Amino acid sequence: MKNISLRLKMFIFSFIIVLFSIATSGAIMLHNLSGAFEKEFGARAIAIARTVSQLTDVQNNVGKPNGFEVIQPIAERIRLTTDVDYIVIIDMKKIRYSHPSESKLGTVFEGGDEIEAFSQHEYISKAQGVLGYSIRAFVPIMNEEGTQQVGVITVGLLTPKWYNLLDEYQFDILISLFWGLAIGLGGSVWVANHLKRQTFNLEPYEIARLVEERSGIIQAMDIGILATDESGNVSFINRLARQYTHFFEQRISRKELFNGTWLAEDILQQHEIYRPLLIHDQMYLVRTFPIRILDQNAGYLIMLTDRKEANMLAEELTGIKMLVDSLRAQQHEYMNRLHSIAGLIQLDRNEEALSLIIDEITDEEEIIQILHDKILDYSIQGLLLGKYSRAKELGVELTIDDDSKLADIMSGFSSGDLVTIIGNLLDNAMEACFECTYKDVRLTLICDKHYLYIEVQDSGLGIIGLPHRIFEYGFTTKQKEGHGIGLALVKQIVESNNGNIQVESTVNIGTNITIEVGMIEEQ
């Protein structure tokens, strides 16, 4: 059946179903028609039997010798007139006094269903008689005074067989069969075409193969994928998403699966959301997309990406960028120093040139030693070295607090997270000092496996308006393209790890931003 089209299948199946339905309906109709005939025959038979039982000649001759000579002609005349199949009159000894077959006259009646009639009861019975299956009425015959029962009259009508009814009503049945098949097959064609349109003209086996292929592709993808219905229940989840969420049951709602996180809240709107999410002490990047079918909300698509892989790439790219910034800044600074030294040598002021070289070497070695002793992550070292060179280029005094120490990366964070946070805070602090006479930026960094503290102070112009708005996505006080994103990322990373951000700013005095996550370990 694989190579048979859906339309042909629908036609064949519908033809069989319609034919079976019509045949069943016809059988039921014949059965009901037969029942109606039996009921009508019974009423007719008992009415005739009552009439015959009231005839004086019948009452006076039942049970008498040669009484059949009077009764038989009367019974036969009435039988032929009323078009019944037989009228049998018997006395109290069950001797027949009338019968369509004269050879039966004088013989004993042996129907088996006549017993109650000898007790002055009248009734209708269905039985197999000498002439076939019939409906027959039994009525007692009383004497002329009505005081004594003298016999029983039986009026019978042979019931028509089903093939007789079929032959009699064949035209009506054929008309019904024709219209039933025509309507059924027309409806089948319409349904088949409608289903083909609904299934994009794909055959069932093509749909099954397509579903299997898509499911295999989604299961093999290197990101976790979940889909919810319009009620918020998870309708699909791939292998990697089960691994990330530790969910292996059959059915669960989005709120139960992501309980305690922002993804469990009613924040999914009709637009894409891209935010980090902490699940089982592991950070993931989450993207949500609304699913719409016929312009109606049909649920949401949720994609989970392990931030370890993204962070590895980010750290690599960030390290290269920091290195390039550092080399560019150092090249600019060294060119200035070399020009100064070359000028002093040309002026034959060798001692001053030597002193300038020693100061430059001492200053560079001092910052490198501080970073080597206090910051044990190469990515952060490279970042701070680049920012230090950048600060010298801008004329900003960048100071790393003596209490600063990075012993380990806090759980839930990565080197890339800290690069993003520290890099954006320092960039904003140095930019805030551009137009100031006194340009000072101070960094305090304390971090271990359970605690993170970052404080950046600047002597810039301060924040005009509401300080906390600087963390809103797209908000910026700078008239340059590409701003308004960095500090929003800082806030997302910190809040995803249940951290706090405090901002204190005074116009024309400076700004102090503090980030704190976790608890300090007791020594």
N, C-alpha and C positions, 0 to 999 in steps of 0.2 A: 504493500500500500504506500510505500515511501514515494514512488514516482507518480502517484495519482495526485492531481491538484486538489486544493482545498475545496474549490467550487464543485468538482465532480464528487468528492467525498460527501459534501453536504447534500448534493442531489441524490446520491444513492441512499444515504442514511435516512434522509427525509422521505424518500419514496417508500422505503421499508417501513418507517414509523407510521406514515400516513396510511399506507395499505393495511398495516396491522390494526391501526386505530379504527379504520372504517370497517374492517372485517369484524372486529370486536363489537363495534357499535351495531353492526348489522345483526350479529348473533344475539345481542341483548334485545334489539328491536323485535326480532323473531320470537324470542322467549316471552317478551312482554305482550306481543300480539297474540301469542298462543294462550297466555293467561287471560287476556281480555276475551278471547273466543270461549274459553272454558267457563268464564263467569257468565257470559251472555247465554251460552248453551244451557247452563244449569238453570238459570231463571226461566228460560223458555220451556225446558223439559218439565219442570215442576208445575208450571202453569197448565201445560197440556195434561199432565197426569191428574191434577186436581179436577179439571173439567171432565175427563173420562170417568173418574171415580164417582161422579155425581149422576151418571146416566143410569136410569132405572133398569134398562135391559141388562146392563152389566151387573148391577147390584143383585138382581133376581136370579141370574143364571150362573154366577160363580159358585162352584162347588157342587153343581147338579150334573147328573149324567147327561152327556151330549150337550152340555152348556156351551161348548166351544162352537157349536153350529150357529149359535146366535151371536156370541161374543166376537169370534174371529172376523166376520165381515165388518162389524162395526169398527173394531180396532184397526183393520187394514185400511178402511175408508178414511178414518181420521189420520192414520200414519201418512197416507199418500197426500192428503189435503194439507197437512201441517209440515210436510217435508222433513219428518224425523226419520231416523234410521230404523228404529223398531219400537213397538209397543208390546210389552209382555204382561199378560194378566195371569196371576196364579192364585190358587185358593189357599186355605190355611194349611194344606198338606203339601204345598209347593208344586202342585200339578199345573202345568201350563194350559191356559185356555185361549191364548192368542200368541202368535209368533210370526215374523215375516216368512219363516220357513215352515210350511205346514207339517213337515215330517217331525217337527219338534213338539207338535200338539200332543198333549197327554203325557208328556215326559216330565221328569222331576227337574225343577230349577235348581242349579248348583252354582250360584254366583259367589256365595260366601259373604257378601256384604248386605244381605237382605234381612238379617236376623232382627234388627231393631224395628223394621217396618211392621213385624207381626205384633208389636206392642203399641200399635196406634201412633207411631212416630213417622213423620215425613222428613226427608233429608236428601242431600245430593251426594253422590259417590262417584269416584273415579276408579275404574276397574277394567281388567282385560276380559272381554266377553267373547262369545262365539264368533261375532262379526268383527272383532278387533277392539282396540283401546277406545273407550267411550266415556262420556259423561252421562250419568243416568240418575233420574229422579225417582225416589221411592215414595209412594203415597198410599196409605191404608184405604181399603174399600169397606165401607160400613153398609149394613143392611138398610132397607128403605126407611125404617124408623130411626136409624142412626144410633141404635143401642148395642149393636154387636158387630165386630169386625168379621167379614166373610172372605177377605182376600187382600191381595196387594197388587198395585199396578206399577209397572216399571216402564218409564219412557227414556230411551237412550239416543244420544247423538254421537256418532263417531267423530272424534277430534281430528282435525287435519294434521298431517305430518309436516315436518319442516320443509321438505322438498315441495309439498303441495303449496304451502304458503310462499315459498321462494318462487315457484312457477307463477303463482297468482299475482305477486307484487314485484316481479322481476324488473318491470319498466321503472318503477319508482326507485328500486334499489340501484339500478344502473345509473339513473340520473344523479342520485346522491353520491354514488361512487365517483362519477365523472367530476362533479363540482368539488368534491372533497379533495380528489387528487390534484385538480387544477389549482385550487387555492393553496393547498399544502406545498406543491412544487413551486408555485410562484413565490410563496413566502420563503421557501428554502433558498431560492436564487437570490432574493433580496437580502436575506440574512448572511449568505455566503459572501456577497459583494460588500456588505457592510463590514463584516469581519476582516475581509481583505484590506479594506481601506484603513481600518483600525490598526491592523498589523503591518502597515506600510507595504502591502502587497507581498509580504513574506509568507512562505509556507511554514507550517508548524515545525518541521524538522530544521528549517533554517533559523527560526526563532530560538529553538532549543540550542542549536550549535552556537548562535550568537551570544546567548546568555552564558553558556559554558566558557566561551572564549573570553568574554568581558570579565567574568568572575575570575578566571585564571590569571588574566592580566593584572587585575586589581590586587589579587592575593600575592602576586610576585613583586609588586611595587615596593620600593624601599622607604615608603612613608606609611604611617598609619592612617587608615581611612574609615570613617564612620558616617552613617546616614541615619537621620531620624525622620519619623513621620510628622504629620501636622500636630499630633498630640504630644510630641516630645519623646516618644519611645524609640529606642535604637532598633532600626529595621535592618541594618547591614553593618557588619564590622569585619575587617579583614584580619589576617593572621598577625600582622605587626601591631595593629591597634590593640588586639587582645593582649599581646605581650606587654605593651606599654602600660595599659590600664589594669592589668591583672584580672581581666574579666573573661570568664569562660562559661557563664551561664547561658540560658536560652533567650531570656527576655529581661530587659531592664530599661528604666527611663534615663534620659540624659542627666536629670537632676540627681538621681541616685548614683549614677556612675561617676560623676564629677562633683560629688558632694564636698562642700567647703571651699570650692574654687570659683573664680569668676564665671567659668563656663556653666555652672549650675544655676546662675542667676538668669532672670528674664531680660537679658540685654541683647539677645540676637534680634537684630532688626532686618529690614529689607536691603542690607548692604553688606559688603565684605568686612570682616574683622580680622586683624592680624596682630596677635599679642602673644607674649610668652606665658607659659603655664607650668607650674611645679606639680608633678604627679609622682608620688612615692619617692620623694627626695631626688627626683631627676627632672631637669629643666627641658621643656619642649617648646617649639614654636608652633602655635596653633593658628590655623586659618579657617574661617567659617564662611560658607557661601549659602545664601538662601536658594532653595529649590522651588521653582515655580512651574506649574503645569496649567496650561490654559488660563494664565494670568491669576492663578490661585496659589496660595502658599501650600506647598506639599511637604514641608520639612526643611532640614538643613544638612549640608555636607560639611563635615569636620575633618580637617587634615592635620595630623600630628607629625612633626619632624623632630628627630633627635638633635638637640642643639650641640651635642659633642662634635658631630661631623661638621656642622655649620661653623662652630667655634674654631675648629682646627683650621678651616680655610680662612676664617676671618682673622685668626691670630697670625697666620702666615702672611696674608695680604696686609694686615695692619703693621706687622713687623717690617715689611718691605717699605711701606709708606713712611713709617717713622724713621727708618734708616735713610731714605731719600731726603726727608725733611732735615734730618740731622746733618747729613753730608752737605746739603745745600747751605744750611745755616752756618756750619763750620767753615765751608769754603768761603762764604762771604766774609765771615769774621777773620779768617786767616789771611785773605787777600788784603783786608784793611791793615792787619798787623804787619804783613810783609811790606806793604807800601810804606808804613811808618818806619820799619827797620831799614829798608833800602834808603829812605831819605836821610835817616840819621847817619848811616855809613857814608853816604855821599858828602855829608857835612863834616865828616871826620869826627863824629861824636860816638865813638865805638862803645864807650862805657854805658852810655844811655841806651844804645841799641841792645847790648848784652843784658841789661837790667830788664828791658821790655820782654826779651825772649824768656828770661827766667820766670818773670811774673806770669806769662801766658802758660808756660809748662806747669808751674805750680798750681795755678787756678784750675786747669784741666784735670790734673792728677787728683786734686782734692775732691772734685765732684764725682769723678769715677770711683774713687776709694769709698766715698760715702755710699754711693749706690751699691757697690760690691759688698759692703759690710752690712747694710741695713735692708736691702731689697734682694730677696733670694729668687726672684723670677726674672728670667731674661727678657721676656716681653715687656714687663713693667720697667726694667732697667733701660731698655732701648727707648721706650716712650719718654721717660723722664730726661734722658740724655738729649733726645731731640727737642723736647720742650725747653730745656735749659739753654740750648744753643739758640732756639727761636726767641727766647726771652732776651738774650744778650743782643740779638739782632734788632729787636724792637726797643731796646733800652729799658726793659723791665727787669727789676730785681726779683728773681725767682729764688725763694728760700725753702729748703726742705727742713722741717722741724726736727730738732734733735731727738724727739721722742718717737719719731717715725720708725716703723719696723714691719716688714712683710716676711713673716716666717713661713706661711703656707697659704694656699688659696682656700677661702672658706667654702665649706660644703654647700652646694647649690649654685656656686659661682664658677666661672672659668676665667682664665687669663684674658680672654676676649671681652668678658663682661667688665673687668676692672679697667682694661684699656679704654673701653667706651666711656665708662663713668669718669675716670681721671682725665682722659684726653679732652672730653667736652667741657668739664668744669674749668680746666686750666685755660683752654682756648677762650672761653667766655670771660674769664677773669682778666686775661691779658688784653683782650679787646676792650674791656671796660676801662682800662688805664691809658688808652691811646691819647686822649686829650688832657690828661692830668700831668701836673708838674712832677709830683711824687708818684712814681710807678712802682708799686710793691705788691707782690703776690706771694702768699705763704701756703704751703701744702703740709698737712699732717696726715700720714697714712699709717694705720695700725691694723694689721690683719693676721689672723691665724685660722685654724680649721673651724673654729666655732664663733668667731667674732670679727666684725669689720667696722672700722671707723675711718671716715674720710672727712677732712675739713679743708676747705679752700677759702682763704681770705684775700680780698683785694682792696686797694685804695682808690678804686675807680669812681665813676660818677654816680653809682648806685642805680636802683631800679625805680623808675617813675611809675606809679600806679600800684597794682596789687602784685607783690613779689611772687606769689605762688602761681601766677598765670604763665610764668616763663616755662613751666613744665607742660603746658597744653600743646597738643600736636598742631603745628602750623603757626603758633604765636611767636612773634619776634619783634624786637625793637630796632632791628637792623634793616636797612633798605637794600638788601642783597638777596639774590635768588639762592635757594637751597638752605636757608636758615629756618629755625622753628621745628627741627626734627631731632637734633642731638639730645637736648635736655628732655624731650618727651621719651626717648629711648632710655635715658638714665632713670626716669621715674618708673617706667615699666619694669626694668630689671630689678630695681630696689623693691618695689611693691610686690612683685612676684615672689620675692624671698621674704615677705613680711617685714620689710625694713621701714625705717622712718627717715623723712627728709625735712630738715628745718632750714628756713631762709630768713636771714635778718639783713635788712638793707636800709641805709640812710643816704639820702641824696647828697652828693658832693663829699661824702665821707668814705663810702665803700660798702661792700657786700660780703656776708659770711654765710656759706652754705655748708651744712653739716649732714652727713649720712651715717646712720648707725643701724647695724643689723646684728642680731644675736646677742649673746651674753658673754661677758668677760669670764674666763675660767678662773676659779679660785686657786690661788697658789698654795 
